Amino acid sequence: MTDQSHDGDLHALWQSQSRGETTISLDEIRSRARRLERIVARRNLREYVAAAIVTPVFGLTMWVGPSGTIRLGAGLIIAATVFFVYHLHTRGAAKSSPADLALRASLDFHRVQLERQRDLIRSVWSWALLPFVPGFLLLQIGLALALPARTARFIGISVVFLVLLVGLHALNRRAAARIQQRLDRLKENP
């Protein structure tokens, strides 16, 4: 067989294949919707547990802190935590797909839920990370003023905190991009 006829056979085989127009089944959409619901519910539960730990710890600090600056910083962290939990609950809650939806309606419902999560994660800087910065920095300033010998340590902790926030932002942007890829794949299905 010559190279030219081999290339022609490969070309014919390639053209005879289906165009990749796969349709997604109703069961597959429902399965994906349930999986998304479980992932979101677990994420939210983790965040609620963290908030349930943060609030009393910083509440105690607010109550017995050695200075007004420290107490105010702790109070701002509690306020940021309440804001975070409220935002997560109102905009990031997992919604269950109604069981009686047909294929198109199920697909649309799932797409809307993915878009909600993508948008929530894309905006994580403004509602989940940035609100903690003033309280944390004020707390560190208060600690540095109360314990001047440890100022370098508090500066280091603040830098690590800010780098951690930037890293969390980057991870969330990457997660939002993955959700967008899923949305793009759903658009390819009729």
Backbone as JSON Lines, residues from 0, in Angstrom:
{"i":0,"aa":"M","n":[0.85,-1.16,0.0],"ca":[0.0,0.0,0.0],"c":[0.9,1.23,0.0]}
{"i":1,"aa":"T","n":[0.61,2.18,-0.85],"ca":[1.43,3.39,-0.91],"c":[1.0,4.34,0.19]}
{"i":2,"aa":"D","n":[1.88,5.28,0.48],"ca":[1.57,6.29,1.51],"c":[0.36,7.11,1.11]}
{"i":3,"aa":"Q","n":[0.22,7.36,-0.2],"ca":[-0.89,8.19,-0.66],"c":[-2.23,7.47,-0.46]}
{"i":4,"aa":"S","n":[-2.28,6.17,-0.77],"ca":[-3.54,5.45,-0.59],"c":[-3.84,5.27,0.9]}
{"i":5,"aa":"H","n":[-2.8,5.1,1.72],"ca":[-2.96,4.99,3.17],"c":[-3.54,6.28,3.73]}
{"i":6,"aa":"D","n":[-3.01,7.42,3.25],"ca":[-3.53,8.72,3.68],"c":[-4.97,8.9,3.25]}
{"i":7,"aa":"G","n":[-5.3,8.41,2.05],"ca":[-6.68,8.51,1.55],"c":[-7.62,7.68,2.4]}
{"i":8,"aa":"D","n":[-7.16,6.47,2.81],"ca":[-7.99,5.61,3.66],"c":[-8.24,6.27,5.02]}
{"i":9,"aa":"L","n":[-7.19,6.84,5.58],"ca":[-7.34,7.52,6.87],"c":[-8.29,8.71,6.75]}
{"i":10,"aa":"H","n":[-8.17,9.44,5.65],"ca":[-9.04,10.59,5.43],"c":[-10.5,10.15,5.3]}
{"i":11,"aa":"A","n":[-10.74,9.07,4.57],"ca":[-12.11,8.56,4.41],"c":[-12.67,8.07,5.73]}
{"i":12,"aa":"L","n":[-11.82,7.38,6.5],"ca":[-12.25,6.9,7.81],"c":[-12.59,8.08,8.72]}
{"i":13,"aa":"W","n":[-11.76,9.1,8.7],"ca":[-11.98,10.29,9.52],"c":[-13.29,10.96,9.13]}
{"i":14,"aa":"Q","n":[-13.57,11.09,7.85],"ca":[-14.79,11.75,7.41],"c":[-16.04,10.91,7.69]}
{"i":15,"aa":"S","n":[-15.9,9.6,7.78],"ca":[-17.06,8.74,8.0],"c":[-17.47,8.7,9.48]}
{"i":16,"aa":"Q","n":[-16.62,9.19,10.36],"ca":[-16.94,9.16,11.78],"c":[-18.04,10.17,12.08]}
{"i":17,"aa":"S","n":[-18.72,9.91,13.19],"ca":[-19.76,10.86,13.6],"c":[-19.1,12.18,13.98]}
{"i":18,"aa":"R","n":[-19.83,13.22,13.9],"ca":[-19.31,14.56,14.15],"c":[-19.21,14.89,15.63]}
{"i":19,"aa":"G","n":[-19.41,13.93,16.5],"ca":[-19.31,14.18,17.92],"c":[-20.55,14.83,18.5]}
{"i":20,"aa":"E","n":[-21.61,14.78,17.76],"ca":[-22.85,15.37,18.24],"c":[-23.54,14.37,19.15]}
{"i":21,"aa":"T","n":[-23.1,14.35,20.37],"ca":[-23.68,13.43,21.32],"c":[-24.79,14.13,22.07]}
{"i":22,"aa":"T","n":[-25.81,13.4,22.31],"ca":[-26.88,13.95,23.12],"c":[-26.73,13.38,24.52]}
{"i":23,"aa":"I","n":[-27.06,14.21,25.46],"ca":[-26.94,13.8,26.85],"c":[-28.29,13.26,27.3]}
{"i":24,"aa":"S","n":[-28.27,12.23,28.09],"ca":[-29.53,11.62,28.53],"c":[-30.07,12.35,29.76]}
{"i":25,"aa":"L","n":[-31.34,12.16,30.0],"ca":[-31.99,12.73,31.17],"c":[-31.37,12.18,32.44]}
{"i":26,"aa":"D","n":[-31.06,10.89,32.45],"ca":[-30.43,10.29,33.63],"c":[-29.07,10.9,33.9]}
{"i":27,"aa":"E","n":[-28.31,11.16,32.84],"ca":[-26.99,11.76,33.0],"c":[-27.1,13.17,33.57]}
{"i":28,"aa":"I","n":[-28.03,13.95,33.07],"ca":[-28.24,15.31,33.59],"c":[-28.64,15.27,35.06]}
{"i":29,"aa":"R","n":[-29.57,14.38,35.38],"ca":[-30.0,14.26,36.78],"c":[-28.84,13.83,37.68]}
{"i":30,"aa":"S","n":[-28.03,12.92,37.18],"ca":[-26.86,12.47,37.94],"c":[-25.88,13.62,38.17]}
{"i":31,"aa":"R","n":[-25.62,14.39,37.14],"ca":[-24.72,15.54,37.27],"c":[-25.3,16.58,38.23]}
{"i":32,"aa":"A","n":[-26.59,16.81,38.15],"ca":[-27.24,17.78,39.04],"c":[-27.14,17.33,40.49]}
{"i":33,"aa":"R","n":[-27.37,16.04,40.75],"ca":[-27.25,15.51,42.12],"c":[-25.82,15.62,42.62]}
{"i":34,"aa":"R","n":[-24.86,15.34,41.74],"ca":[-23.45,15.44,42.12],"c":[-23.1,16.89,42.47]}
{"i":35,"aa":"L","n":[-23.53,17.83,41.65],"ca":[-23.27,19.24,41.94],"c":[-23.91,19.64,43.27]}
{"i":36,"aa":"E","n":[-25.13,19.18,43.49],"ca":[-25.83,19.5,44.74],"c":[-25.06,18.97,45.95]}
{"i":37,"aa":"R","n":[-24.54,17.74,45.85],"ca":[-23.76,17.16,46.96],"c":[-22.47,17.93,47.19]}
{"i":38,"aa":"I","n":[-21.77,18.28,46.11],"ca":[-20.51,19.02,46.23],"c":[-20.74,20.37,46.9]}
{"i":39,"aa":"V","n":[-21.76,21.08,46.45],"ca":[-22.06,22.4,47.0],"c":[-22.5,22.28,48.46]}
{"i":40,"aa":"A","n":[-23.33,21.29,48.76],"ca":[-23.79,21.11,50.14],"c":[-22.61,20.79,51.08]}
{"i":41,"aa":"R","n":[-21.68,19.95,50.63],"ca":[-20.5,19.64,51.45],"c":[-19.62,20.87,51.64]}
{"i":42,"aa":"R","n":[-19.42,21.63,50.56],"ca":[-18.62,22.85,50.67],"c":[-19.25,23.81,51.67]}
{"i":43,"aa":"N","n":[-20.55,24.01,51.54],"ca":[-21.23,24.94,52.43],"c":[-21.18,24.45,53.88]}
{"i":44,"aa":"L","n":[-21.35,23.16,54.09],"ca":[-21.27,22.62,55.44],"c":[-19.89,22.89,56.05]}
{"i":45,"aa":"R","n":[-18.83,22.66,55.28],"ca":[-17.47,22.95,55.77],"c":[-17.35,24.42,56.18]}
{"i":46,"aa":"E","n":[-17.88,25.3,55.36],"ca":[-17.79,26.73,55.66],"c":[-18.62,27.1,56.89]}
{"i":47,"aa":"Y","n":[-19.79,26.48,57.05],"ca":[-20.62,26.76,58.22],"c":[-19.93,26.27,59.5]}
{"i":48,"aa":"V","n":[-19.29,25.1,59.42],"ca":[-18.56,24.58,60.59],"c":[-17.4,25.52,60.93]}
{"i":49,"aa":"A","n":[-16.67,25.97,59.91],"ca":[-15.57,26.9,60.16],"c":[-16.09,28.19,60.81]}
{"i":50,"aa":"A","n":[-17.22,28.68,60.33],"ca":[-17.82,29.89,60.9],"c":[-18.25,29.65,62.35]}
{"i":51,"aa":"A","n":[-18.73,28.45,62.63],"ca":[-19.15,28.11,63.99],"c":[-17.96,28.03,64.94]}
{"i":52,"aa":"I","n":[-16.78,27.82,64.42],"ca":[-15.56,27.82,65.24],"c":[-15.01,29.24,65.36]}
{"i":53,"aa":"V","n":[-14.95,29.94,64.23],"ca":[-14.38,31.3,64.2],"c":[-15.16,32.25,65.11]}
{"i":54,"aa":"T","n":[-16.47,32.18,65.05],"ca":[-17.3,33.15,65.78],"c":[-17.07,33.1,67.29]}
{"i":55,"aa":"P","n":[-17.14,31.97,67.96],"ca":[-16.89,32.0,69.41],"c":[-15.44,32.3,69.78]}
{"i":56,"aa":"V","n":[-14.49,31.84,68.96],"ca":[-13.08,32.13,69.26],"c":[-12.83,33.63,69.24]}
{"i":57,"aa":"F","n":[-13.3,34.29,68.17],"ca":[-13.09,35.73,68.09],"c":[-14.06,36.49,68.99]}
{"i":58,"aa":"G","n":[-15.18,35.86,69.34],"ca":[-16.09,36.45,70.33],"c":[-15.41,36.53,71.68]}
{"i":59,"aa":"L","n":[-14.7,35.48,72.05],"ca":[-13.95,35.49,73.3],"c":[-12.85,36.55,73.25]}
{"i":60,"aa":"T","n":[-12.16,36.63,72.11],"ca":[-11.11,37.64,71.94],"c":[-11.72,39.04,72.05]}
{"i":61,"aa":"M","n":[-12.89,39.22,71.48],"ca":[-13.56,40.51,71.55],"c":[-13.94,40.84,72.99]}
{"i":62,"aa":"W","n":[-14.26,39.85,73.75],"ca":[-14.69,40.05,75.13],"c":[-13.51,40.31,76.08]}
{"i":63,"aa":"V","n":[-12.42,39.55,75.91],"ca":[-11.32,39.64,76.88],"c":[-10.03,40.21,76.29]}
{"i":64,"aa":"G","n":[-10.07,40.67,75.05],"ca":[-8.86,41.21,74.42],"c":[-8.24,42.33,75.24]}
{"i":65,"aa":"P","n":[-6.92,42.41,75.24],"ca":[-6.24,43.38,76.1],"c":[-6.34,44.84,75.65]}
{"i":66,"aa":"S","n":[-6.82,45.07,74.43],"ca":[-6.91,46.47,73.98],"c":[-8.14,46.64,73.09]}
{"i":67,"aa":"G","n":[-8.54,47.88,72.95],"ca":[-9.67,48.19,72.09],"c":[-9.4,47.84,70.64]}
{"i":68,"aa":"T","n":[-8.16,47.99,70.2],"ca":[-7.79,47.67,68.83],"c":[-7.97,46.17,68.56]}
{"i":69,"aa":"I","n":[-7.52,45.37,69.49],"ca":[-7.66,43.91,69.34],"c":[-9.14,43.53,69.38]}
{"i":70,"aa":"R","n":[-9.89,44.08,70.3],"ca":[-11.31,43.77,70.41],"c":[-12.06,44.2,69.15]}
{"i":71,"aa":"L","n":[-11.72,45.37,68.62],"ca":[-12.36,45.85,67.4],"c":[-12.02,44.94,66.21]}
{"i":72,"aa":"G","n":[-10.75,44.54,66.11],"ca":[-10.34,43.62,65.04],"c":[-11.11,42.3,65.12]}
{"i":73,"aa":"A","n":[-11.25,41.77,66.33],"ca":[-12.01,40.53,66.52],"c":[-13.47,40.73,66.13]}
{"i":74,"aa":"G","n":[-14.03,41.86,66.5],"ca":[-15.42,42.16,66.14],"c":[-15.61,42.25,64.64]}
{"i":75,"aa":"L","n":[-14.64,42.85,63.94],"ca":[-14.73,42.94,62.48],"c":[-14.62,41.56,61.83]}
{"i":76,"aa":"I","n":[-13.83,40.69,62.42],"ca":[-13.73,39.32,61.89],"c":[-15.06,38.6,62.07]}
{"i":77,"aa":"I","n":[-15.71,38.79,63.21],"ca":[-17.03,38.19,63.41],"c":[-18.03,38.75,62.41]}
{"i":78,"aa":"A","n":[-18.0,40.06,62.19],"ca":[-18.91,40.68,61.22],"c":[-18.65,40.14,59.82]}
{"i":79,"aa":"A","n":[-17.38,39.96,59.45],"ca":[-17.04,39.4,58.14],"c":[-17.53,37.96,58.04]}
{"i":80,"aa":"T","n":[-17.45,37.21,59.12],"ca":[-17.91,35.84,59.13],"c":[-19.43,35.77,58.92]}
{"i":81,"aa":"V","n":[-20.16,36.63,59.61],"ca":[-21.61,36.67,59.45],"c":[-21.97,37.05,58.01]}
{"i":82,"aa":"F","n":[-21.29,38.05,57.47],"ca":[-21.53,38.47,56.09],"c":[-21.24,37.32,55.13]}
{"i":83,"aa":"F","n":[-20.13,36.64,55.35],"ca":[-19.73,35.51,54.51],"c":[-20.79,34.4,54.53]}
{"i":84,"aa":"V","n":[-21.22,34.01,55.72],"ca":[-22.2,32.93,55.85],"c":[-23.52,33.33,55.21]}
{"i":85,"aa":"Y","n":[-23.95,34.56,55.43],"ca":[-25.19,35.03,54.82],"c":[-25.1,34.98,53.3]}
{"i":86,"aa":"H","n":[-23.99,35.47,52.76],"ca":[-23.8,35.49,51.3],"c":[-23.76,34.06,50.74]}
{"i":87,"aa":"L","n":[-23.04,33.2,51.42],"ca":[-22.95,31.8,50.97],"c":[-24.32,31.14,51.01]}
{"i":88,"aa":"H","n":[-25.08,31.4,52.06],"ca":[-26.4,30.78,52.2],"c":[-27.38,31.32,51.15]}
{"i":89,"aa":"T","n":[-27.37,32.61,50.9],"ca":[-28.35,33.18,49.98],"c":[-27.96,33.0,48.52]}
{"i":90,"aa":"R","n":[-26.67,33.01,48.21],"ca":[-26.26,32.95,46.81],"c":[-25.57,31.65,46.42]}
{"i":91,"aa":"G","n":[-25.19,30.85,47.4],"ca":[-24.43,29.66,47.08],"c":[-25.05,28.37,47.55]}
{"i":92,"aa":"A","n":[-26.3,28.41,47.97],"ca":[-26.95,27.19,48.45],"c":[-27.19,26.23,47.29]}
{"i":93,"aa":"A","n":[-27.13,24.96,47.62],"ca":[-27.41,23.92,46.62],"c":[-28.91,23.81,46.43]}
{"i":94,"aa":"K","n":[-29.33,23.84,45.19],"ca":[-30.75,23.7,44.89],"c":[-30.98,22.35,44.24]}
{"i":95,"aa":"S","n":[-32.04,21.68,44.69],"ca":[-32.38,20.36,44.15],"c":[-33.18,20.51,42.87]}
{"i":96,"aa":"S","n":[-32.84,19.69,41.93],"ca":[-33.57,19.66,40.67],"c":[-34.92,18.96,40.88]}
{"i":97,"aa":"P","n":[-36.02,19.59,40.48],"ca":[-37.31,18.9,40.58],"c":[-37.28,17.6,39.78]}
{"i":98,"aa":"A","n":[-37.81,16.55,40.37],"ca":[-37.73,15.21,39.77],"c":[-38.58,15.07,38.51]}
{"i":99,"aa":"D","n":[-39.57,15.92,38.33],"ca":[-40.49,15.73,37.22],"c":[-40.12,16.55,35.98]}
{"i":100,"aa":"L","n":[-38.93,17.13,35.94],"ca":[-38.54,17.92,34.79],"c":[-38.17,17.03,33.61]}
{"i":101,"aa":"A","n":[-38.5,17.48,32.42],"ca":[-38.12,16.78,31.2],"c":[-36.65,17.09,30.9]}
{"i":102,"aa":"L","n":[-36.14,16.51,29.84],"ca":[-34.73,16.65,29.49],"c":[-34.31,18.11,29.34]}
{"i":103,"aa":"R","n":[-34.99,18.87,28.51],"ca":[-34.6,20.26,28.24],"c":[-34.68,21.1,29.52]}
{"i":104,"aa":"A","n":[-35.74,20.93,30.28],"ca":[-35.9,21.68,31.53],"c":[-34.83,21.28,32.55]}
{"i":105,"aa":"S","n":[-34.51,19.99,32.62],"ca":[-33.45,19.53,33.52],"c":[-32.1,20.1,33.11]}
{"i":106,"aa":"L","n":[-31.86,20.1,31.82],"ca":[-30.6,20.65,31.3],"c":[-30.51,22.15,31.62]}
{"i":107,"aa":"D","n":[-31.6,22.87,31.41],"ca":[-31.62,24.3,31.71],"c":[-31.43,24.55,33.21]}
{"i":108,"aa":"F","n":[-32.08,23.76,34.04],"ca":[-31.94,23.9,35.49],"c":[-30.49,23.67,35.9]}
{"i":109,"aa":"H","n":[-29.89,22.61,35.39],"ca":[-28.5,22.29,35.72],"c":[-27.57,23.4,35.25]}
{"i":110,"aa":"R","n":[-27.8,23.9,34.07],"ca":[-26.98,24.99,33.52],"c":[-27.06,26.23,34.43]}
{"i":111,"aa":"V","n":[-28.26,26.57,34.87],"ca":[-28.44,27.74,35.75],"c":[-27.7,27.53,37.07]}
{"i":112,"aa":"Q","n":[-27.76,26.3,37.61],"ca":[-27.05,26.03,38.87],"c":[-25.54,26.14,38.69]}
{"i":113,"aa":"L","n":[-25.04,25.63,37.58],"ca":[-23.6,25.77,37.3],"c":[-23.22,27.23,37.16]}
{"i":114,"aa":"E","n":[-24.04,28.01,36.48],"ca":[-23.76,29.45,36.31],"c":[-23.76,30.17,37.65]}
{"i":115,"aa":"R","n":[-24.71,29.82,38.53],"ca":[-24.75,30.42,39.87],"c":[-23.45,30.13,40.64]}
{"i":116,"aa":"Q","n":[-23.02,28.88,40.6],"ca":[-21.8,28.52,41.33],"c":[-20.57,29.17,40.7]}
{"i":117,"aa":"R","n":[-20.52,29.2,39.38],"ca":[-19.4,29.86,38.7],"c":[-19.32,31.33,39.1]}
{"i":118,"aa":"D","n":[-20.45,32.03,39.06],"ca":[-20.47,33.45,39.39],"c":[-20.12,33.69,40.85]}
{"i":119,"aa":"L","n":[-20.6,32.81,41.72],"ca":[-20.27,32.93,43.15],"c":[-18.77,32.78,43.36]}
{"i":120,"aa":"I","n":[-18.19,31.77,42.74],"ca":[-16.76,31.5,42.92],"c":[-15.91,32.58,42.26]}
{"i":121,"aa":"R","n":[-16.35,33.08,41.12],"ca":[-15.6,34.16,40.45],"c":[-15.51,35.4,41.33]}
{"i":122,"aa":"S","n":[-16.54,35.66,42.1],"ca":[-16.58,36.88,42.91],"c":[-16.13,36.65,44.35]}
{"i":123,"aa":"V","n":[-15.45,35.56,44.62],"ca":[-15.07,35.18,45.97],"c":[-14.23,36.27,46.66]}
{"i":124,"aa":"W","n":[-13.46,37.0,45.89],"ca":[-12.61,38.04,46.47],"c":[-13.45,39.08,47.21]}
{"i":125,"aa":"S","n":[-14.56,39.48,46.59],"ca":[-15.34,40.58,47.16],"c":[-16.2,40.19,48.35]}
{"i":126,"aa":"W","n":[-16.66,38.95,48.44],"ca":[-17.57,38.6,49.52],"c":[-17.0,37.61,50.52]}
{"i":127,"aa":"A","n":[-15.94,36.9,50.17],"ca":[-15.43,35.88,51.07],"c":[-14.02,36.16,51.59]}
{"i":128,"aa":"L","n":[-13.23,36.91,50.86],"ca":[-11.85,37.13,51.28],"c":[-11.62,38.56,51.79]}
{"i":129,"aa":"L","n":[-11.94,39.52,50.97],"ca":[-11.7,40.93,51.31],"c":[-12.35,41.37,52.62]}
{"i":130,"aa":"P","n":[-13.57,40.93,52.96],"ca":[-14.17,41.37,54.21],"c":[-13.38,41.01,55.47]}
{"i":131,"aa":"F","n":[-12.52,40.0,55.38],"ca":[-11.74,39.6,56.54],"c":[-10.46,40.43,56.73]}
{"i":132,"aa":"V","n":[-10.04,41.12,55.69],"ca":[-8.77,41.83,55.74],"c":[-8.75,42.93,56.81]}
{"i":133,"aa":"P","n":[-9.71,43.83,56.88],"ca":[-9.62,44.9,57.89],"c":[-9.54,44.36,59.33]}
{"i":134,"aa":"G","n":[-10.4,43.4,59.67],"ca":[-10.38,42.86,61.02],"c":[-9.09,42.15,61.34]}
{"i":135,"aa":"F","n":[-8.6,41.36,60.39],"ca":[-7.35,40.64,60.63],"c":[-6.19,41.59,60.81]}
{"i":136,"aa":"L","n":[-6.09,42.59,59.92],"ca":[-4.98,43.54,60.03],"c":[-5.08,44.38,61.31]}
{"i":137,"aa":"L","n":[-6.28,44.79,61.67],"ca":[-6.47,45.54,62.91],"c":[-6.09,44.68,64.11]}
{"i":138,"aa":"L","n":[-6.44,43.44,64.09],"ca":[-6.06,42.52,65.16],"c":[-4.54,42.39,65.25]}
{"i":139,"aa":"Q","n":[-3.88,42.26,64.11],"ca":[-2.41,42.15,64.1],"c":[-1.75,43.44,64.59]}
{"i":140,"aa":"I","n":[-2.31,44.59,64.2],"ca":[-1.78,45.87,64.67],"c":[-1.95,45.97,66.19]}
{"i":141,"aa":"G","n":[-3.11,45.59,66.68],"ca":[-3.36,45.61,68.13],"c":[-2.39,44.7,68.87]}
{"i":142,"aa":"L","n":[-2.14,43.52,68.32],"ca":[-1.18,42.6,68.95],"c":[0.24,43.17,68.92]}
{"i":143,"aa":"A","n":[0.61,43.8,67.8],"ca":[1.95,44.4,67.71],"c":[2.1,45.55,68.7]}
{"i":144,"aa":"L","n":[1.06,46.32,68.89],"ca":[1.12,47.42,69.87],"c":[1.18,46.88,71.29]}
{"i":145,"aa":"A","n":[0.46,45.78,71.56],"ca":[0.46,45.19,72.9],"c":[1.75,44.44,73.2]}
{"i":146,"aa":"L","n":[2.36,43.89,72.16],"ca":[3.6,43.1,72.34],"c":[4.65,43.58,71.33]}
{"i":147,"aa":"P","n":[5.23,44.75,71.55],"ca":[6.15,45.32,70.56],"c":[7.35,44.42,70.21]}
{"i":148,"aa":"A","n":[7.78,43.59,71.12],"ca":[8.92,42.71,70.86],"c":[8.58,41.68,69.77]}
{"i":149,"aa":"R","n":[7.31,41.43,69.53],"ca":[6.88,40.43,68.54],"c":[6.34,41.06,67.26]}
{"i":150,"aa":"T","n":[6.6,42.33,67.05],"ca":[6.07,43.03,65.88],"c":[6.47,42.34,64.57]}
{"i":151,"aa":"A","n":[7.72,41.93,64.45],"ca":[8.17,41.27,63.22],"c":[7.36,40.0,62.96]}
{"i":152,"aa":"R","n":[7.06,39.29,64.03],"ca":[6.26,38.07,63.89],"c":[4.86,38.4,63.36]}
{"i":153,"aa":"F","n":[4.24,39.45,63.88],"ca":[2.89,39.82,63.46],"c":[2.89,40.33,62.01]}
{"i":154,"aa":"I","n":[3.97,40.99,61.63],"ca":[4.09,41.42,60.23],"c":[4.2,40.19,59.32]}
{"i":155,"aa":"G","n":[5.0,39.24,59.74],"ca":[5.14,38.0,58.96],"c":[3.82,37.26,58.84]}
{"i":156,"aa":"I","n":[3.08,37.17,59.92],"ca":[1.78,36.51,59.9],"c":[0.84,37.24,58.94]}
{"i":157,"aa":"S","n":[0.88,38.57,58.95],"ca":[0.02,39.36,58.05],"c":[0.38,39.12,56.59]}
{"i":158,"aa":"V","n":[1.67,39.06,56.3],"ca":[2.1,38.8,54.92],"c":[1.64,37.4,54.48]}
{"i":159,"aa":"V","n":[1.81,36.41,55.34],"ca":[1.37,35.05,55.02],"c":[-0.14,35.04,54.79]}
{"i":160,"aa":"F","n":[-0.89,35.74,55.63],"ca":[-2.35,35.83,55.48],"c":[-2.72,36.43,54.13]}
{"i":161,"aa":"L","n":[-2.09,37.51,53.74],"ca":[-2.4,38.15,52.47],"c":[-2.02,37.26,51.28]}
{"i":162,"aa":"V","n":[-0.89,36.57,51.37],"ca":[-0.49,35.64,50.31],"c":[-1.49,34.48,50.23]}
{"i":163,"aa":"L","n":[-1.94,34.01,51.38],"ca":[-2.95,32.95,51.41],"c":[-4.24,33.41,50.73]}
{"i":164,"aa":"L","n":[-4.66,34.64,50.98],"ca":[-5.86,35.16,50.33],"c":[-5.7,35.21,48.82]}
{"i":165,"aa":"V","n":[-4.54,35.65,48.35],"ca":[-4.29,35.7,46.91],"c":[-4.31,34.28,46.33]}
{"i":166,"aa":"G","n":[-3.72,33.33,47.05],"ca":[-3.75,31.94,46.6],"c":[-5.16,31.37,46.55]}
{"i":167,"aa":"L","n":[-5.96,31.66,47.57],"ca":[-7.35,31.2,47.57],"c":[-8.13,31.82,46.42]}
{"i":168,"aa":"H","n":[-7.87,33.08,46.15],"ca":[-8.51,33.74,45.01],"c":[-8.15,33.03,43.71]}
{"i":169,"aa":"A","n":[-6.87,32.71,43.54],"ca":[-6.41,32.03,42.32],"c":[-7.05,30.65,42.2]}
{"i":170,"aa":"L","n":[-7.12,29.91,43.29],"ca":[-7.75,28.58,43.25],"c":[-9.23,28.68,42.88]}
{"i":171,"aa":"N","n":[-9.9,29.68,43.41],"ca":[-11.31,29.85,43.08],"c":[-11.51,30.28,41.64]}
{"i":172,"aa":"R","n":[-10.62,31.1,41.11],"ca":[-10.71,31.48,39.69],"c":[-10.52,30.25,38.8]}
{"i":173,"aa":"R","n":[-9.62,29.38,39.2],"ca":[-9.4,28.14,38.44],"c":[-10.63,27.24,38.51]}
{"i":174,"aa":"A","n":[-11.24,27.15,39.69],"ca":[-12.47,26.35,39.82],"c":[-13.59,26.94,38.97]}
{"i":175,"aa":"A","n":[-13.7,28.26,38.93],"ca":[-14.72,28.91,38.09],"c":[-14.46,28.61,36.62]}
{"i":176,"aa":"A","n":[-13.21,28.57,36.22],"ca":[-12.88,28.25,34.82],"c":[-13.27,26.8,34.49]}
{"i":177,"aa":"R","n":[-13.09,25.88,35.45],"ca":[-13.51,24.49,35.23],"c":[-15.04,24.39,35.09]}
{"i":178,"aa":"I","n":[-15.74,25.16,35.89],"ca":[-17.2,25.16,35.76],"c":[-17.6,25.73,34.4]}
{"i":179,"aa":"Q","n":[-16.89,26.77,33.96],"ca":[-17.19,27.34,32.65],"c":[-16.95,26.31,31.55]}
{"i":180,"aa":"Q","n":[-15.93,25.48,31.69],"ca":[-15.69,24.43,30.7],"c":[-16.85,23.44,30.66]}
{"i":181,"aa":"R","n":[-17.4,23.11,31.84],"ca":[-18.57,22.23,31.88],"c":[-19.75,22.88,31.18]}
{"i":182,"aa":"L","n":[-19.92,24.17,31.44],"ca":[-21.01,24.89,30.77],"c":[-20.83,24.88,29.26]}
{"i":183,"aa":"D","n":[-19.62,25.07,28.82],"ca":[-19.35,25.07,27.38],"c":[-19.65,23.71,26.78]}
{"i":184,"aa":"R","n":[-19.31,22.62,27.48],"ca":[-19.61,21.28,26.99],"c":[-21.12,21.04,26.94]}
{"i":185,"aa":"L","n":[-21.85,21.59,27.92],"ca":[-23.3,21.44,27.9],"c":[-23.92,22.16,26.71]}
{"i":186,"aa":"K","n":[-23.35,23.29,26.33],"ca":[-23.86,24.04,25.18],"c":[-23.66,23.27,23.88]}
{"i":187,"aa":"E","n":[-22.64,22.42,23.85],"ca":[-22.37,21.63,22.65],"c":[-23.39,20.52,22.46]}
{"i":188,"aa":"N","n":[-24.07,20.14,23.52],"ca":[-25.08,19.07,23.43],"c":[-26.42,19.67,23.03]}
{"i":189,"aa":"P","n":[-27.08,19.03,22.1],"ca":[-28.4,19.54,21.68],"c":[-29.44,19.38,22.78]}
